[in-house]
Amino acid sequence: MPAGESKAVLIHLLSKKLTQRLPFKLHGLPVSSTFHPTRSIFFVSTKKTVRVYDLVKKKFIKKLEAGVREISSVSIHPGGDNVIVGSKDGKLCWFDMDLSSKPYKILKSHPKDITSVAFHRNYPLFASSSDDCTAYVFHGMVYSDLNQNPLIVPLEILHGHTSVNGRGVLDCKFHPRQPWLFTAGADSVIKLFCH
């Protein structure tokens, strides 16, 4: 809740049926938040940075600086050490958290705002959707050898939505098991792309 001031980010503990505020001070209005896939680490993005917190130790871990105009979306790789950030200037930033707090790679793929980014749970794929009515699919291989950099290769540009009031594809999500991508557009259509 960006307008929520001190209650801007709430964490719900389903097992205890409790709700608590984020136990850290936010620096800026929150844009999105997500959990680490396997550890008690929480990512909160503001318009300029992504802040990483350890919820068990209640401590700040790292600040990722994207260097973009405004962050719009964040997704965490299933391995947990890589993060992609979409921005409102059409840039997609890949962070390797073991390397640096600056982007490992910046891809200028979309001419308009990126609305959503997503990693696939099982396949080495990631995607971005945009107000330009397209979704881009990339091969993003992360190696277990820490000396080897991630391999990022553009694969496909998906078309199929029409623009409504300047808005295009609003969201994209991968199927949990198949290499299929769902996109939701401002044209009130959800499309499934499978190759």
C-alpha positions in Angstrom: 0.0 0.0 0.0 2.2 2.9 -1.2 0.0 5.5 0.5 0.0 3.6 3.8 2.9 5.5 5.3 4.1 3.4 8.3 1.7 0.6 7.3 2.9 0.6 3.7 4.1 -3.1 3.8 2.2 -5.7 5.9 3.3 -9.3 6.3 0.7 -11.9 7.0 1.7 -15.0 9.1 -0.8 -17.6 7.9 0.2 -20.3 10.4 -0.4 -17.9 13.4 -3.2 -15.9 11.8 -1.3 -12.6 12.5 -0.5 -9.5 10.5 2.6 -7.4 11.2 4.2 -4.3 9.8 7.5 -4.6 8.1 10.0 -4.2 11.0 12.3 -1.9 9.0 12.1 1.7 8.0 11.3 2.2 4.3 13.2 4.8 2.3 10.7 5.8 -0.3 7.3 4.6 -1.4 7.1 0.8 -2.0 6.3 -0.4 -5.5 6.4 -4.1 -5.1 7.5 -6.8 -2.7 8.3 -10.5 -2.9 9.8 -13.3 -0.9 13.0 -15.3 -1.5 12.0 -18.8 -2.8 13.7 -20.8 -0.1 14.9 -18.5 2.7 13.4 -16.0 5.1 14.5 -13.1 2.9 12.1 -10.3 1.8 12.6 -8.0 -1.1 10.9 -4.5 -1.2 11.3 -2.3 -4.2 10.9 1.5 -4.1 11.0 3.6 -7.2 14.8 3.7 -7.3 16.1 0.7 -5.3 15.4 -2.8 -4.1 16.0 -3.4 -0.4 16.7 -6.9 0.9 15.9 -7.9 4.4 16.3 -11.0 6.6 13.0 -11.5 8.4 14.3 -14.0 11.0 17.4 -11.9 12.1 15.4 -8.7 11.5 18.2 -7.1 9.7 18.9 -5.2 6.5 21.1 -7.2 4.1 21.6 -5.3 0.9 20.4 -2.5 -1.3 20.2 -3.1 -5.1 20.6 0.1 -7.1 19.0 -0.3 -10.6 20.0 3.2 -11.9 16.7 3.5 -13.8 14.0 6.2 -13.9 11.4 4.2 -11.9 11.2 0.5 -10.9 7.9 -1.2 -11.9 8.4 -4.9 -11.0 10.7 -7.5 -9.5 11.2 -11.2 -9.8 13.5 -13.6 -8.0 15.2 -16.5 -9.7 14.2 -19.9 -8.2 17.8 -20.4 -7.0 17.5 -17.1 -5.0 20.8 -15.4 -6.0 19.6 -13.6 -9.1 17.0 -10.9 -9.4 15.4 -9.2 -12.4 13.9 -5.7 -12.2 11.6 -4.1 -14.8 11.5 -0.3 -15.1 9.2 2.4 -16.5 11.8 3.4 -19.1 11.8 0.0 -20.8 14.9 -1.3 -19.2 15.3 -4.8 -17.7 18.1 -5.1 -15.1 19.6 -8.5 -14.1 21.3 -8.6 -10.7 23.6 -11.3 -9.5 23.5 -10.7 -5.7 26.8 -12.5 -5.1 28.6 -10.1 -7.4 27.4 -6.6 -6.8 24.6 -4.3 -5.8 24.7 -2.8 -9.3 23.1 -4.6 -12.3 25.2 -7.4 -13.9 23.4 -6.7 -17.2 20.9 -4.0 -18.4 18.7 -4.9 -21.4 16.9 -2.1 -23.2 14.3 -4.3 -24.8 11.0 -2.4 -24.7 10.3 1.1 -26.1 7.6 1.7 -23.5 7.1 0.9 -19.7 7.8 -2.6 -18.5 4.8 -3.7 -16.5 5.8 -7.1 -15.2 8.8 -9.5 -15.1 8.8 -13.2 -14.3 11.1 -16.2 -13.9 10.1 -19.7 -14.7 10.2 -22.1 -11.7 11.8 -25.0 -13.6 13.1 -23.9 -17.0 15.9 -21.4 -17.6 13.4 -18.8 -18.9 12.4 -15.3 -17.9 10.0 -12.8 -19.5 9.0 -9.2 -19.5 5.8 -7.6 -20.6 5.2 -4.0 -21.6 2.8 -1.2 -22.5 4.1 -1.6 -26.1 1.7 -4.7 -26.4 4.5 -7.2 -26.4 6.1 -9.8 -24.1 9.7 -10.7 -24.5 11.0 -14.2 -23.6 14.6 -14.8 -22.7 16.8 -17.8 -22.0 18.5 -17.1 -18.7 20.9 -19.8 -17.6 22.4 -19.6 -14.1 25.3 -21.9 -13.5 26.2 -23.6 -10.2 29.9 -22.6 -10.8 30.2 -19.2 -9.1 33.0 -18.2 -11.5 30.7 -18.5 -14.5 28.4 -15.6 -15.3 24.7 -16.1 -16.2 24.0 -16.7 -19.9 21.2 -14.3 -21.2 19.9 -14.9 -24.7 16.7 -13.2 -26.2 14.4 -15.9 -27.6 11.0 -14.6 -28.7 8.9 -11.4 -29.0 5.3 -12.3 -28.4 2.5 -10.1 -30.0 -1.2 -10.5 -29.7 -2.7 -7.7 -27.5 -4.0 -4.3 -28.6 -3.4 -1.0 -26.8 -6.2 0.5 -24.7 -5.7 4.1 -23.4 -1.9 3.7 -23.9 -1.7 0.5 -21.9 -0.7 -2.8 -23.4 0.3 -6.1 -21.6 -0.3 -5.6 -17.9 1.1 -8.8 -16.5 2.9 -12.0 -17.4 3.3 -15.3 -15.5 4.8 -18.7 -16.4 2.9 -22.0 -16.1 4.4 -23.8 -13.0 5.5 -26.9 -15.0 5.3 -26.2 -18.8 7.3 -23.6 -20.7 4.2 -21.6 -21.4 3.6 -17.9 -20.7 0.3 -16.3 -19.8 -0.2 -12.6 -20.6 -3.0 -10.3 -19.4 -3.7 -7.3 -21.5 -5.5 -3.9 -21.1 -7.7 -5.2 -23.9 -9.4 -7.5 -21.3 -7.8 -10.6 -22.8 -5.6 -13.3 -21.2 -3.5 -15.2 -23.8 -1.5 -18.4 -23.4 1.7 -18.7 -25.5 3.2 -22.1 -25.9 6.0 -23.1 -28.3 
